[in-house]
């Protein structure tokens, strides 16, 4: 029999534990249904929930501010079930009274937890809980927090479940189970701390077929770990703290046995995350193709439509655009870009459009955006083992201008692709860094699109060279790019300067141009310089 359980506030609070989020108002006696989580930012309008009973995160709103009390009333009228605030030591008495009058549950969050991390944890706790003929006490597919608690109770130690990138997806909250400082910091940031000791443990675990026991790292406690696999693919890992060093081989076997069950949950969770990402990708795709939709799309992306943004574009540097492997790699690239952008900004969306991955980078400055784009490109190259190109568009004044930034990012990718030679493993540039090449690329397309412009000169010189074995095109181009210095041009072509002078004189007679005319020099250089791009 199918029993579709509607998530409630109690389920969320139990999943996250009392140290991360707790009620400020007296909870109602009955269940409080919750349907999702949305973000309010103080300079943005209140996002309207698609359905009632959502949780609203009050980002940047002080509990002692008048705006906070106004938000309580507005959120209650809009149908929100809960409002989450961070007090930072400010008084909350008046805000609690306002919430009780409005009938909305007021919650407090730990100030050390980033808002987008809290958003991710609540979303994970609200994962689909449809049950169909399952055994009593067994968590539903996708309910990772309940699964973590079940493993903790079975094995006998505090549990964390991680993805392959060491992001913490869920953790146990059973009372009386000790945790160390590394686990606490990991939970607060939803990311395992960096360090050589941890690196070595993950290397060992990735090669092991069964559960492994690891000694305590400095300041930590011993742990058991097991890699979670489907076939040869590592979906993640499960770690159990062995506070009293009492977990024996039976505990290790139990952890190994449960790994298949964890794999099913991780697959279900990944499917749910993919669905959410597809939703954000659809919103971003709409925004980039229809700038007029900015006002409607911004609240759904959790963005202020009036804040500056930049668009970054990522692509696999493949020689075969029709390669099936390239298409698969582009999908994986989209996942990696989404992962890193979510970690930095929260759920603002990435979209894969015609094998190019676009990411919306809100606020900030161009140098910081470039640093992030370069870091993502390097990590993507390391993970996918393919050459990656990344372009950063200009920082535009608001969300309505994001299509302009996207056009810049596309142009950067085109310039990087047009560079001669084998592609570097990781090519990254901003529109300001490639302005000259970008200008030539635009000119090439403009010239190619205007049939009324005279096109005979460039092709005529190249055709003459091909038919008669001459080198007029390369000589003229070398001369012009040497600013008319015959000695420099002759050195580049490894010929005598008199040969350069003779060729230029003969070319002028044959084709009828005058290199003393600056306009003719400019147009002739463009024709020869862009000939390959124009197919001449």
Secondary structure, 3 states (H helix, E strand, C coil): CEEECCCEHHHHHHHHCCCCEEECCCCCCCCCECCCEEEEECCCCCCCCCCCCCEEEEECCCCCCHHHHHHHHHHHHHCCCEEEECCCCCCCHHHHHHHHHHCCEEEEECCCCCHHHHHHHHHHHCCCCEEECCCCCCCCCCCHHHHHHHHHHHHCCCEEEEECCCEEEEECCCCCCCCCHHHHHHHHHCECCCCHHHHHHHHHHHHCCCCEEECCCCCCCCEEEEEEEECCEEEEEEEEECCCCCCCHHHHHHHHHHHHHHHHHHHHHHHHHHHHHHHHHHHHHHHHHCHHHHHHHHHHHCCCCCCCEEEEEEEECCCCCCCHHHHHHHHHHHHHHHHHHHHHHCCCCEEEECCEEEEEEECCCHHHHHHHHHHHHHHHHHHHCCCEEEEECCCECCHHHHHHHHHHHHHHHHHHHHCCCCCCCEEEEECCCCHHHHHHHHHHHHHHHCCCCCCHHHHHHHHHHHHHCCCHHHHHHHHHHCCCCHHHHHHHHCCCHHHHHHHHHHHHHHHCCCCCCHHHHHHHHHHHHCHHHHCC
